[in-house]
Amino acid sequence: MRWVIIILWIMPFCVNAQSSLEKAKVLFEARKYEEAKPLLTSIDDEDKSYANAQFLLGRIDYDEKKYDESAEYFEEATEANDKVADYHNWLGNAYGAIAQNAGLFKQGLLAPKMKSAWEKAIALDAKNLDARFSLIQYYTQAPGFMGGSFDKAKEMAKQIMDIQPVQGHRAMGNVLVQEKKPAEAEKEYLEMVKLDPAYNPVLANYYVNQKQFDKAFTMFEEQVKKNPADMGSVYQIGKTSAISGLKFDRGEECLKKYLAYSPKQNEPSHAGATMRLAQIYEKRGQKAEAQKLYKTALSMDSKLKEAEEGLQRTSK
């Protein structure tokens, strides 16, 4: 009888914690971060949901570009449960994001930590492609004495090819771009889209980066023609216009259409779309309109470096 009473006393606390986590997950997916945070912080470190709660808090801070805070949450999540690959993967991502704006000394301290986090994620889940792609980026950008190596990057791409051929060709293309072998990279991307046409936007973005804008516009327009609801391609037409200085009317039309749409998780933000629209106006010579839009973009995301630079240019 005594044990029954204890169990009945404990059960409401377990249910409440689980309920808080599930509610927070729904809010997180809807990007209602301010509503999700109190639910997640209410879960204490004695609860079995604690590691997951810390992970979601880290994801929220990462999305809000608070990378130092996100790293602390991910560290807490891995300490509470070091058997979840995604916890380690995102910890590596946070270290990498911090390193981008850090000095050389701090980058040197963070490099082995991010590499170790991604390696741990792969050790726990060999099919964690996000961690594998991050390691490829590390290998192609880090100096040799820190473990950078194109050979290691290519070997990782081959391993990805064994797991998922489409992603393997994409990974190999990424390596060859960094190795400054664009013709070979294009062949890999073409193999990728031959296996799965859904990856056309990746090839199109390759053409944007190579300044082959006509090819990029054609591919994005074909995607929109096939699926007018493909807002990712609609945004990319606008972005390509802003970058290339071409097809301003079409670019403006697409960006305004995107700004009337509510982006989902991992889709380009309204702040970014507003900045791209500002770039179009600036290149058209509409300085006042561009300045206003740069300010709007920065009010939505104060860390948009290109928007800040654009505001400085148009304020002179």
C-alpha positions as CSV (number, residue, x, y, z in Angstrom):
1,M,0.0,0.0,0.0
2,R,2.9,2.3,0.9
3,W,4.5,1.9,-2.6
4,V,1.1,2.5,-4.3
5,I,0.8,5.8,-2.5
6,I,4.4,6.9,-3.4
7,I,3.8,6.0,-7.1
8,L,0.5,7.9,-7.1
9,W,2.3,10.9,-5.6
10,I,5.1,10.8,-8.1
11,M,3.0,10.2,-11.3
12,P,1.5,13.8,-11.6
13,F,5.0,15.3,-11.6
14,C,6.2,12.9,-14.4
15,V,3.1,13.6,-16.4
16,N,3.4,17.4,-16.0
17,A,7.0,17.4,-17.1
18,Q,6.2,15.2,-20.1
19,S,3.3,17.4,-20.9
20,S,5.4,20.6,-20.7
21,L,8.0,19.1,-23.1
22,E,5.4,18.0,-25.6
23,K,3.7,21.4,-25.5
24,A,7.1,23.1,-25.9
25,K,8.0,20.9,-28.9
26,V,4.8,22.0,-30.6
27,L,5.5,25.7,-29.9
28,F,9.1,25.3,-31.0
29,E,8.1,23.8,-34.4
30,A,5.7,26.8,-34.7
31,R,8.6,29.1,-33.9
32,K,6.7,30.5,-30.9
33,Y,9.9,30.6,-28.9
34,E,8.9,33.0,-26.1
35,E,6.0,30.7,-25.2
36,A,8.1,27.6,-25.4
37,K,10.9,28.9,-23.1
38,P,9.0,29.0,-19.8
39,L,7.8,25.4,-20.3
40,L,11.3,24.2,-21.0
41,T,12.9,26.0,-18.1
42,S,10.3,24.6,-15.7
43,I,11.7,21.1,-16.2
44,D,14.3,20.5,-13.5
45,D,17.5,18.4,-13.8
46,E,16.0,15.5,-11.9
47,D,13.5,14.9,-14.6
48,K,14.1,12.4,-17.5
49,S,13.0,15.1,-19.9
50,Y,15.7,17.5,-18.8
51,A,18.3,16.7,-21.5
52,N,15.7,17.1,-24.2
53,A,14.5,20.4,-22.7
54,Q,18.1,21.7,-22.6
55,F,18.5,20.7,-26.2
56,L,15.4,22.6,-27.3
57,L,16.5,25.7,-25.4
58,G,19.8,25.4,-27.2
59,R,18.0,25.2,-30.5
60,I,15.9,28.3,-29.7
61,D,19.0,30.3,-28.8
62,Y,20.8,29.0,-31.9
63,D,17.9,30.1,-34.1
64,E,18.1,33.5,-32.4
65,K,21.8,33.6,-33.1
66,K,22.7,33.6,-29.4
67,Y,25.5,31.0,-30.1
68,D,27.3,31.2,-26.7
69,E,24.1,30.6,-24.8
70,S,23.1,27.8,-27.2
71,A,26.4,26.0,-26.7
72,E,25.9,26.1,-22.9
73,Y,22.5,24.5,-23.3
74,F,23.8,21.8,-25.7
75,E,26.7,21.1,-23.3
76,E,24.1,20.6,-20.5
77,A,22.1,18.3,-22.8
78,T,25.1,16.1,-23.6
79,E,26.1,16.0,-19.9
80,A,22.6,14.9,-19.0
81,N,22.5,12.3,-21.8
82,D,25.6,11.7,-23.9
83,K,23.9,9.0,-26.0
84,V,21.9,11.2,-28.4
85,A,23.7,12.0,-31.7
86,D,21.7,15.2,-32.3
87,Y,22.8,16.7,-29.0
88,H,26.5,16.4,-30.1
89,N,25.8,17.5,-33.6
90,W,24.2,20.7,-32.5
91,L,26.9,21.3,-30.0
92,G,29.4,21.2,-32.8
93,N,27.3,23.5,-34.8
94,A,27.2,26.0,-32.0
95,Y,31.0,25.9,-31.5
96,G,31.3,26.4,-35.3
97,A,29.0,29.4,-35.2
98,I,30.9,31.0,-32.3
99,A,34.2,30.4,-34.2
100,Q,33.1,32.3,-37.2
101,N,33.2,35.6,-35.4
102,A,36.0,34.8,-33.0
103,G,39.7,35.7,-33.1
104,L,42.4,33.2,-34.2
105,F,43.2,32.2,-30.6
106,K,39.6,31.3,-29.7
107,Q,39.1,29.6,-33.1
108,G,42.1,27.4,-32.3
109,L,40.5,26.4,-29.0
110,L,37.1,25.8,-30.5
111,A,38.3,23.8,-33.5
112,P,39.1,20.5,-31.7
113,K,35.9,20.8,-29.7
114,M,33.6,21.1,-32.7
115,K,35.4,18.3,-34.6
116,S,35.1,16.1,-31.5
117,A,31.4,16.8,-31.2
118,W,30.6,15.9,-34.8
119,E,32.7,12.8,-34.6
120,K,30.8,11.8,-31.4
121,A,27.5,12.3,-33.3
122,I,28.7,10.0,-36.1
123,A,29.9,7.4,-33.6
124,L,26.5,7.3,-32.1
125,D,24.6,7.4,-35.4
126,A,26.6,6.5,-38.5
127,K,23.7,7.8,-40.7
128,N,23.7,11.3,-39.2
129,L,24.4,13.1,-42.4
130,D,24.3,16.6,-40.9
131,A,27.3,15.8,-38.7
132,R,29.1,14.2,-41.7
133,F,28.5,17.4,-43.9
134,S,29.8,19.5,-41.0
135,L,33.0,17.5,-40.8
136,I,33.5,17.8,-44.5
137,Q,33.2,21.6,-44.2
138,Y,35.7,21.4,-41.3
139,Y,38.2,19.3,-43.3
140,T,38.0,21.7,-46.3
141,Q,38.5,24.8,-44.2
142,A,40.8,23.9,-41.3
143,P,44.5,24.1,-41.8
144,G,46.4,20.9,-42.0
145,F,47.8,21.0,-38.5
146,M,44.2,21.1,-37.2
147,G,43.2,18.1,-39.2
148,G,42.1,19.8,-42.4
149,S,42.5,17.6,-45.5
150,F,40.7,17.4,-48.9
151,D,41.5,13.7,-48.9
152,K,39.6,13.2,-45.6
153,A,36.8,15.3,-46.9
154,K,36.5,13.1,-50.1
155,E,36.6,10.0,-48.0
156,M,33.7,11.3,-45.9
157,A,31.8,12.1,-49.1
158,K,32.3,8.5,-50.3
159,Q,31.0,7.2,-47.0
160,I,27.9,9.4,-47.4
161,M,27.5,8.0,-51.0
162,D,27.3,4.5,-49.5
163,I,24.6,5.6,-47.1
164,Q,22.6,7.9,-49.5
165,P,24.0,8.3,-53.1
166,V,22.2,11.6,-53.8
167,Q,23.7,13.2,-50.7
168,G,27.1,11.6,-51.5
169,H,27.3,13.4,-54.9
170,R,26.2,16.6,-53.2
171,A,28.9,16.2,-50.6
172,M,31.6,15.4,-53.2
173,G,30.5,18.5,-55.2
174,N,30.9,20.6,-52.1
175,V,34.4,19.3,-51.6
176,L,35.4,20.0,-55.2
177,V,34.0,23.5,-55.1
178,Q,36.3,24.2,-52.1
179,E,39.2,22.5,-53.9
180,K,38.5,25.0,-56.8
181,K,37.6,22.4,-59.3
182,P,34.3,23.8,-60.6
183,A,33.9,21.6,-63.7
184,E,34.3,18.4,-61.6
185,A,32.0,19.8,-59.0
186,E,29.3,20.5,-61.6
187,K,29.5,16.8,-62.8
188,E,28.8,15.7,-59.2
189,Y,25.8,18.0,-58.9
190,L,24.5,16.9,-62.2
191,E,24.7,13.3,-61.0
192,M,22.9,14.3,-57.9
193,V,19.9,15.8,-59.8
194,K,19.8,12.9,-62.2
195,L,19.2,10.6,-59.2
196,D,16.7,13.0,-57.6
197,P,15.4,16.1,-59.4
198,A,14.2,17.5,-56.0
199,Y,17.8,18.6,-55.5
200,N,17.6,21.0,-58.5
201,P,17.8,24.0,-56.1
202,V,21.3,22.8,-54.9
203,L,22.5,22.8,-58.5
204,A,20.9,26.2,-59.1
205,N,22.6,27.7,-56.1
206,Y,25.9,26.3,-57.4
207,Y,25.3,28.3,-60.6
208,V,24.6,31.4,-58.5
209,N,27.9,31.0,-56.7
210,Q,29.7,30.5,-59.9
211,K,28.0,33.6,-61.4
212,Q,26.2,31.6,-64.0
213,F,23.1,33.5,-63.3
214,D,21.1,32.6,-66.5
215,K,21.3,28.9,-65.7
216,A,20.3,29.6,-62.1
217,F,17.3,31.8,-63.1
218,T,16.2,29.1,-65.6
219,M,16.3,26.3,-63.0
220,F,14.4,28.3,-60.3
221,E,11.8,29.4,-62.8
222,E,11.3,25.8,-63.9
223,Q,10.7,24.8,-60.2
224,V,8.1,27.5,-59.8
225,K,6.4,26.6,-63.0
226,K,6.1,23.0,-61.8
227,N,5.0,24.0,-58.4
228,P,3.8,27.6,-57.9
229,A,3.6,27.0,-54.1
230,D,7.4,26.3,-54.0
231,M,8.2,29.4,-52.0
232,G,11.8,28.4,-51.5
233,S,12.4,28.8,-55.3
234,V,10.3,32.0,-55.3
235,Y,12.7,33.4,-52.7
236,Q,15.7,32.2,-54.6
237,I,14.6,34.1,-57.8
238,G,14.5,37.3,-55.7
239,K,17.8,36.5,-54.0
240,T,19.5,35.8,-57.4
241,S,18.2,39.1,-58.8
242,A,19.6,41.0,-55.8
243,I,23.0,39.3,-56.1
244,S,23.3,39.4,-59.9
245,G,21.8,42.9,-60.6
246,L,19.6,41.3,-63.2
247,K,15.8,41.0,-63.7
248,F,14.9,43.5,-61.0
249,D,11.2,43.5,-61.7
250,R,10.9,39.8,-61.4
251,G,13.1,39.8,-58.3
252,E,11.0,42.4,-56.6
253,E,7.8,40.6,-57.5
254,C,9.1,37.3,-56.0
255,L,10.4,38.8,-52.8
256,K,7.2,40.7,-52.1
257,K,5.3,37.4,-52.7
258,Y,7.6,35.7,-50.2
259,L,7.1,38.4,-47.7
260,A,3.4,37.8,-47.8
261,Y,4.1,34.1,-46.9
262,S,4.8,32.8,-43.4
263,P,8.2,30.9,-43.5
264,K,8.4,27.4,-42.0
265,Q,11.2,26.1,-39.8
266,N,14.6,26.3,-41.7
267,E,13.2,28.5,-44.5
268,P,14.6,31.9,-45.3
269,S,13.5,34.6,-42.9
270,H,11.5,37.7,-43.6
271,A,14.5,39.7,-42.4
272,G,16.6,38.1,-45.1
273,A,14.0,38.6,-47.8
274,T,13.6,42.3,-46.8
275,M,17.4,42.7,-47.0
276,R,17.4,41.2,-50.5
277,L,14.6,43.6,-51.6
278,A,16.6,46.5,-50.2
279,Q,19.6,45.3,-52.3
280,I,17.4,45.4,-55.4
281,Y,16.2,49.0,-54.7
282,E,19.8,50.1,-53.9
283,K,21.1,48.7,-57.2
284,R,18.2,50.4,-59.0
285,G,19.3,53.7,-57.4
286,Q,16.3,54.0,-55.1
287,K,18.5,54.9,-52.2
288,A,15.8,56.2,-49.8
289,E,13.6,53.1,-50.3
290,A,16.6,50.8,-49.8
291,Q,17.7,52.6,-46.6
292,K,14.2,52.2,-45.2
293,L,14.2,48.4,-46.0
294,Y,17.7,47.9,-44.6
295,K,16.5,49.4,-41.3
296,T,13.4,47.2,-41.3
297,A,15.6,44.1,-41.9
298,L,17.8,45.0,-39.0
299,S,14.9,45.6,-36.7
300,M,13.9,42.0,-37.4
301,D,17.4,40.6,-37.2
302,S,20.1,42.9,-35.8
303,K,22.9,40.5,-36.8
304,L,22.4,40.7,-40.5
305,K,25.8,41.9,-41.6
306,E,24.9,42.6,-45.2
307,A,21.9,44.7,-44.1
308,E,24.2,46.7,-41.8
309,E,26.7,47.3,-44.6
310,G,23.8,48.2,-46.9
311,L,22.5,50.7,-44.4
312,Q,25.9,52.3,-44.1
313,R,26.2,52.6,-47.9
314,T,22.8,54.2,-48.3
315,S,23.2,56.5,-45.3
316,K,26.1,58.4,-46.9
